[in-house]
């Protein structure tokens, strides 16, 4: 998504009293991980643009989603957890 459009959307949602909780995208044939490019796009001067938003990355192979992992800002970095996994 164009960063200007994304910023405008986030601002409009905030004005309406709601917020985005998750941003997702796919990685085709390379795995569900938070890449250097993902981090670069999610940070501004080392701080998250949207600290309360979780990022969901979906691994797509041969046109099928095979795995998803969610990443959230932990105060220092984006930490991942496999989407749908429950801690036991």
C-alpha positions as CSV (number, residue, x, y, z in Angstrom):
1,X,0.0,0.0,0.0
2,X,1.3,3.5,-0.8
3,X,2.6,4.9,2.5
4,X,0.7,8.2,2.0
5,X,-2.6,6.3,1.5
6,X,-1.9,4.1,4.5
7,X,-1.2,7.2,6.7
8,X,-4.4,8.9,5.5
9,X,-6.4,5.7,6.2
10,X,-4.9,5.4,9.7
11,X,-5.6,9.0,10.5
12,X,-9.2,8.7,9.2
13,X,-9.8,5.6,11.3
14,X,-8.4,7.3,14.4
15,X,-10.7,10.3,13.8
16,X,-13.6,7.8,13.6
17,X,-12.6,6.3,16.9
18,X,-11.4,3.0,15.5
19,X,-8.0,1.6,14.6
20,X,-6.2,-1.0,12.5
21,X,-5.1,-4.0,14.6
22,X,-3.3,-6.0,11.8
23,X,-1.5,-5.4,8.6
24,X,-0.9,-8.4,6.4
25,X,1.0,-9.2,3.3
26,X,2.4,-12.4,1.6
27,X,5.9,-13.7,0.8
28,X,5.8,-15.9,-2.2
29,X,8.1,-18.9,-2.1
30,X,10.4,-17.5,0.6
31,X,8.7,-18.1,4.0
32,X,6.7,-16.2,6.6
33,X,9.3,-14.0,8.2
34,X,9.6,-10.3,8.9
35,X,12.2,-9.3,6.3
36,X,14.6,-6.4,6.4
37,X,12.3,-4.6,3.9
38,X,9.3,-5.3,6.2
39,X,11.2,-3.8,9.1
40,X,12.3,-0.8,7.1
41,X,8.7,-0.1,6.1
42,X,7.4,-0.5,9.6
43,X,9.9,1.7,11.4
44,X,10.7,5.4,11.3
45,X,13.9,6.5,13.0
46,X,14.1,3.1,14.8
47,X,10.6,3.4,16.2
48,X,7.5,1.6,14.9
49,X,5.1,3.7,12.8
50,X,2.2,1.8,14.4
51,X,3.3,0.3,17.7
52,X,0.0,-1.3,18.5
53,X,-0.4,-3.0,15.1
54,X,0.4,-6.6,14.5
55,X,1.9,-7.6,11.2
56,X,0.8,-10.9,9.6
57,X,3.1,-12.4,7.0
58,X,1.7,-15.3,5.0
59,X,4.0,-17.8,3.2
60,X,2.5,-18.7,-0.2
61,X,3.8,-21.6,-2.2
62,X,2.4,-22.6,-5.6
63,X,-0.5,-20.3,-5.0
64,X,-1.5,-21.8,-1.7
65,X,-1.0,-20.3,1.8
66,X,1.1,-22.8,3.8
67,X,2.0,-20.9,6.9
68,X,1.4,-17.5,8.6
69,X,3.4,-15.8,11.3
70,X,2.4,-12.7,13.3
71,X,4.9,-10.1,14.4
72,X,4.5,-7.4,17.0
73,X,6.7,-4.7,18.5
74,X,8.0,-5.8,21.8
75,X,9.6,-2.5,22.8
76,X,12.9,-3.3,21.1
77,X,12.2,-5.3,17.9
78,X,9.5,-7.1,16.0
79,X,9.0,-10.5,17.7
80,X,7.2,-13.3,15.9
81,X,4.8,-16.0,16.8
82,X,3.2,-18.6,14.5
83,X,-0.3,-17.4,13.8
84,X,-2.9,-19.7,15.4
85,X,-0.4,-21.4,17.7
86,X,-1.5,-21.7,21.3
87,X,0.9,-21.7,24.2
88,X,0.5,-24.8,26.4
